[in-house]
């Protein structure tokens, strides 16, 4: 959830750097409370979904995004 603290331009720059650091077929995975559309700009074939995590405080929904560098 650390990517929540950046504005759109900063997030775009971070994602660009991450993608450039990955090897071909390298995998980028994010688990957060929501998924930003900027993820799909760097990883257009990315997949997203969600899961629920039960804790003593209750059930929490988390979204995930998986992108592969091609």
BALUM-33246 format. One record per residue (C-alpha): residue in one letter; x, y, z. Coordinates in steps of 0.2 Angstrom, whole numbers, plus 5000, padded with zeros to 4 digits. Layout:
BEGIN
AXYZ/...
% end
This chain:
BEGIN
X500050005000/X501550114999/X501150174981/X499650264988/X500750414994/X501250464977/X500350584964/X500050524947/X501650594939/X502650514953/X501750344951/X502050344932/X503850374935/X504050244948/X503150114937/X504250154922/X505750134933/X505149964939/X504749904922/X506449954915/X507249854930/X506349694926/X507049564915/X505949504900/X504549404907/X504949484924/X503349494936/X502649654944/X501449614958/X500449734969/X499249694983/X498349844989/X496549904994/X496349974976/X497149954959/X497750114949/X497450124930/X499250174928/X499749994931/X498949954915/X499850084905/X501550004909/X500849824909/X499449824897/X499149634898/X499049644917/X497849544927/X496849604942/X495749524955/X495449524974/X495349404989/X494749425006/X495849405022/X495049355038/X495849425054/X495349435072/X494649615068/X493549555053/X493649515035/X494649635023/X494649645004/X496249664995/X496449694977/X497949624967/X498749664950/X500049554941/X500949624926/X502249544916/X503649634906/X503549584888/
% end
